[in-house]
Each structure stands twice: as C-alpha cells, then as structure tokens.
Amino acid sequence: MAHFPQEPFRIKAIEPVKLTTRQEREQYIAEAGYNLFKLRAEDCYIDLLTDSGTSAMSDAQWGALLQGDESYAGAKSFFRFEDAVKRIFGMPYVAPTHQGRAAENVLFSVTIRPGQQIPSNMHFDTTHANILARGGRPVNLVAALGLDPKVRAPFKGNIDLERLEQFIAIVGRDNIPMGMLTITNNSGGGQPVSMENIRATSDLLHQHNIPLFIDAARYAENAYFIKLCEPGYQNKSTLEIANEMFSCADGALMSAKKDALVNIGGFLTMRDADLYQRVCNELILREGFPTYGGLAGRDLEVIARGLWEGLDESYLAYRIAHTQYLGDRLVEEGIPILEPPGGHAIYLDAKRFLPHISQAELPAQALSVALYVEGGLRTVEIGSVMFAARDPDTGQIVYPALELVRLAIPRRVYTQTHLDYVVETCKRVYANRETLRGLRIVYEPPLLRHFTARFEMS
Ligand SMILES: Cc1ncc(COP(=O)(O)O)c(C=O)c1O
C-alpha cells in the first residue's frame, strides 16, 4: 500500500480553488486550441503543469522579502544570495539571472559558435532551444535504461559514457564547447544521475579539455536520491553531497524556480574568471547589472533562504516520498507510468496508456486534454509536441523515444486528498481510454512550439 509521508510543516495561508463543470471544461479547452498552456489557471482545479515557480514559500521567505535591499549595485541582498550559492556550489563567480533560460541564453551566447555540438544526458526544452538559437546542436546521450519506461532502476538519468566517448572521438574537441548534465533529468522522467556517473563524465570531458556544466534546477532532489540509493552516501549530508557533485563541474546554471523554492529567479556560477567577465558583459546587456541580473533585491533574499530550505533533509524526505506516493497509487491501479517515480513529477507513459494512437497523432497531448476535461487537471505533454523534429540531414520527422504526460508536483502545495483526487481522475480516463482520439497541429511557431501551438481533434 502506498504510504503518504508526514509533512514537516503546517499551513498558514490558503488559496481558494474551484472545480468547474465538465461542460465548462470542454468549452475552455476547445477555446484554448487544445493547448493547456492557454487555459486560465483559475479554470484548473489541480495545476500540475509545472513544479517551476509554483512552490509555497515559507514564513521565513515571506519575512525576508521585506529585507530586500533594492540598491542598483552592490546590494546587501546580492551578497547574502552569493554566499548561499558559493557555499553550496563551491565556485568563485556567481551571476544572477531572472530565470533558468536567461542563464542558458547568457552562457551559450558567449560559448557556442555556429555548428558546435553540446552533449548532455538530456537537454530540457529551453536548453535545447537556446542551443539551437545560437546555431549549436544539442545532443542527448542518456543511457539506454533511461529510455525504457518499464524498468525500475536507480539513476536512470545517467549519461551513456561509452557513447559520450565515441561522440567526442567523432565530433572532435574543437566542436564541443562544453558537456552538460541535467540533474535530475526532467525530460527523461525526473530521474537522478549518480555521483559515480557525474564524476566519470567530468573525468572523460576533462581528459579532452572540455568543461562540464551542470543544469542544476533539481540538484537537491538529485542529492537526496544519491543519499538514498548510492552506496557510501547514506551518512553524508545533502550539503556534502551537493558540494561533491559540483566539485566535478566547471560551472552550473540553475533555474531557482525549482529546488530553491521561489517563484522567480536563476543564476550562473563558474570557476573561470575570463568566462565570468564575458558573462558579465552579456548580463549587463540582457539582464541587468551583475549584482542583480534581472531580479529585485527581495527576490535574491528569498532565493538565499530557499536554497537552504530546499536542501533540508526532512523537507527532501517528505518531497521525494510525496511524489512516490502518487506514483505508487497509480501503479496500484494498473496505470502505466514511467518507473521508478522521479523526484518532482510522475510521468504517465502515453504509449502504453493509448496504444491505439500513433505518435503522429500526438497521444500524450490527447491524454493531457482528456485529464483536463475529466477532472480539471492541468498537466504537460513531454513527447512529440515538445520534441518531434525534422532531421536536418534526411528531412524525415524523428519522434522522441518517450511519449509522456508529466504530472509535476508543486513544492509544499498539495495535500494527500489532492493527490488522491488526481489518482481518481486518471483512473476514470484509463477506464475509458479506448474512446480517446488523437490530435493534429493546426498552428505552430518555429521554436518551442508546445507553448503556443493550436490543435484540432483528428
Ligand atoms: C532542467 C531544466 N533546465 C532549465 C529550465 C528552464 O528554467 P526556467 O523555466 O526558469 O527558465 C527548466 C525549467 O523547467 C528545467 O526543468
């Protein structure tokens, strides 16, 4: 039986939500062109679109807002923020940005030349698009295990080191400005990367003089998985584990909207003084002066506190078990999910959920629409809408290996009753799965199409 963990907090402020009728939801989703990003949030009863920027802040964080120093340059809030980042990430240079993709934009604008390639276990959508926008090529080399949704194994976010070695041999060091690891692997099921794999990736890249950058959006959840599952780490603190992970890297970028438990913010941190100088020049042009980087002083204050709260072990034990509860309940009902449950989300396996809908008819998008109509759940497609693309060499459409619907869980927001309601909604859709039909795209922009595409029932 699935076990719901005890919360290491109690509730001090609430936000009312309302459940609309099925008829209303059918109307709203049709008006939104069957794109859940276009719904009004108030028309979603349980919003699992993302865990990004949706955390409930603590009383300490709300209190810290008043201490925001809004000086243009050299604000006290910057130094508190910088101190937290330096103590966790262990690198000498820190540049705030307004969110994660801004950190990607700044970093790639000063490191990528057109035609260069960036290997990773798996790039997230904004990382992928920001590399393309600079004329680069994102390459995903997650280990084969990570692409099999049925296998229950730890560390399915690991990169395939053999393929990475072959990739370096073929592409050549001069065409690889950096290697990356996304921890945890968001596009691949929120699966963690082991310390052994982080270290081996770092060693291999460094043998070829290629720097390693970590996409650290969910580094604290990754650290906790290492503590739970990797031999030798049970008695280490999550701070010690984080320090060790980042000691393998030359730099990191973070969307603070995830494991720093805030609603907006991000940053870059790095070891190289010359790179930092180039980052600062770009930052001033695009984001703001290097001691605020597109954020208010109060945002820097809440990130500084949120980084520590996000590493707290009683919080992380609850967080990982909370997500696992939802996954275990769905498995108990026979609903196909990507196994094992990830850190921040449960991913429904749309290929097994809707085997009668081909990838060309966007089964994961069709499933996310059905979940909204059935129970007012907002989820997100991570499948062909997000990642199918024409191969630049052959012109053929290449479909992604995984066709998923992500149920991302906002931090410290939903109770057991909310999660039980999610399970009941999924059960009803699963019972009627044979009646669902696919979708086709009627409008798409050139990049990041999932945000604004419109669909029709096929
Ligand atoms: C792994 C990863 N990297 C980067 C980003 C981009 O961050 P942001 O949404 O703050 O721009 C995200 C956001 O979801 C993410 O999950």
The ligand as an SDF file (V2000), in Angstrom:
LIG
                    3D

 16 16  0  0  0  0  0  0  0  0999 V2000
   16.1070   21.0710  -16.2540 C   0  0  0  0  0  0  0  0  0  0  0  0
   15.6480   22.4620  -16.5750 C   0  0  0  0  0  0  0  0  0  0  0  0
   16.5180   23.3480  -17.0750 N   0  0  0  0  0  0  0  0  0  0  0  0
   16.1590   24.6120  -17.3690 C   0  0  0  0  0  0  0  0  0  0  0  0
   14.8590   25.0460  -17.1730 C   0  0  0  0  0  0  0  0  0  0  0  0
   14.4750   26.4650  -17.5350 C   0  0  0  0  0  0  0  0  0  0  0  0
   14.2320   27.2200  -16.3940 O   0  0  0  0  0  0  0  0  0  0  0  0
   13.2160   28.4740  -16.3740 P   0  0  0  0  0  0  0  0  0  0  0  0
   11.8440   27.9200  -16.5520 O   0  0  0  0  0  0  0  0  0  0  0  0
   13.4430   29.0910  -15.0310 O   0  0  0  0  0  0  0  0  0  0  0  0
   13.5920   29.3850  -17.4850 O   0  0  0  0  0  0  0  0  0  0  0  0
   13.9190   24.1520  -16.6800 C   0  0  0  0  0  0  0  0  0  0  0  0
   12.5200   24.6010  -16.4820 C   0  0  0  0  0  0  0  0  0  0  0  0
   11.5840   23.8750  -16.3470 O   0  0  0  0  0  0  0  0  0  0  0  0
   14.3160   22.8200  -16.3700 C   0  0  0  0  0  0  0  0  0  0  0  0
   13.4560   21.9090  -15.8900 O   0  0  0  0  0  0  0  0  0  0  0  0
  1  2  1  0
  2  3  1  0
  2 15  2  0
  3  4  2  0
  4  5  1  0
  5  6  1  0
  5 12  2  0
  6  7  1  0
  7  8  1  0
  8  9  2  0
  8 10  1  0
  8 11  1  0
 12 13  1  0
 12 15  1  0
 13 14  2  0
 15 16  1  0
M  END
$$$$
